[in-house]
Amino acid sequence: MERWRGGYRSTVLMGWLRRALHPRELAKQAKTEYGRAHALAERLSAGTEVLAESAQFLERTASSANDAVEKLAAVLAGGIEDVVAATPRLSDSALRGFVGGKPTDLTPGAAQLLDYASGFDGFAAQAGLWFNPPVCVSYVEGDVRLGPVNERIVEIPFVLGALAALPAGSVIADVGAAESTLSLSLASLGYRVFAVDPRGYPLSHPNITSGAATLESWECEPATLDAVVCVSVVEHLGLNAYGEGAEDDAGDAAAMQRMHSLLKPNGLLVLTVPAGPWAIEANERTYDDDHLTRLLHGWRVESSVFVTRTDDGTWVREPASVIGDKRGVMLVTARA
Ligand SMILES: C[S@@+](CC[C@H](N)C(=O)[O-])C[C@H]1O[C@@H](n2cnc3c(N)ncnc32)[C@H](O)[C@@H]1O
């Protein structure tokens, strides 16, 4: 029985082996495996292509993104250049916007510009066309205010009053004439005027002769002038206040002598100087009674009027021309 069973098993096994190893069966299996491998190879190949396409796509995208960034940067840079180029025009047109405006329109910047423009060192002054106004105004945000009133408020009328008796055609030198319209007024009133100033005189008139000259260097025949006007000048002379040259403490006295020599006998000097406790500062002197007396040595004083300032806007004529410890301006007429 056992032997029968063993025989039976061997027979089955042999049959299975014969079938499994049959060339037809082997060919069939090989075909199936080849098919699988082929399919796998095809999928791998397709995957490789997809990867290559993706890489190319990424490269193209990166390149066009780079182009876009470069273009954007160029546009921005151009834009900034345009804005910078347009800025002066923008501010210029903003400034023009103030024309026709009201004081309440004044911004701090516009007020500052107007203050600068109308000042002693502003645009007009640098062009030699600033004429020191007796009444100043100051510009502030949203308003225009009264500024200080300076000594010209009394000096100019005093000069005109002092010269009133001179007949038309009289010859007058205005020493230190720049920054003032006085020479032009005198010329327009019929006087023959020499406007003497190292900075020249910017206003012209048929009756005005001018040229850049100091009083010391001015070529003028002695004893030829009917009058000399010297408004707020002598106190500066010799101190190089206007960069006119070498310093000389006695420059004021020398100027007084020179003016004396140019005047005809009995010719008229109209002089104004700062008055107060004696001081000699970087740019000007202030004369006390003693120094004023010395300055006028050799002259026959006809009149002296002392005017003091009680506040920024008020000048008051003193009853006597004694300076003492007060401060103001002395207005003098004297004869050579
Ligand atoms: C304070 S300003 C007075 C200007 C004018 N007289 C007025 O009433 O406004 C002084 C003037 O003196 C002039 N000056 C300075 N040195 C001078 C000199 N050596 N001879 C003549 N004028 C001089 C300056 O150029 C300046 O214009």
The ligand as a Gaussian input file, in Angstrom:
#p B3LYP/6-31G(d) Opt

LIG

0 1
 C       25.757000     151.027000       5.500000
 S       26.002000     151.280000       3.791000
 C       25.134000     152.786000       3.579000
 C       24.655000     152.923000       2.180000
 C       23.752000     154.122000       1.889000
 N       24.421000     155.381000       2.109000
 C       22.445000     154.083000       2.615000
 O       22.016000     155.116000       3.088000
 O       21.837000     153.013000       2.728000
 C       27.696000     151.783000       3.668000
 C       28.145000     151.974000       2.256000
 O       29.458000     152.506000       2.264000
 C       30.179000     151.959000       1.187000
 N       31.634000     152.096000       1.428000
 C       32.451000     151.298000       2.122000
 N       33.701000     151.778000       2.114000
 C       33.679000     152.912000       1.374000
 C       34.672000     153.849000       0.988000
 N       35.940000     153.685000       1.386000
 N       34.310000     154.871000       0.216000
 C       33.032000     155.037000      -0.165000
 N       32.036000     154.157000       0.189000
 C       32.366000     153.119000       0.945000
 C       29.717000     150.522000       1.155000
 O       29.978000     149.893000      -0.084000
 C       28.231000     150.700000       1.450000
 O       27.483000     150.828000       0.275000

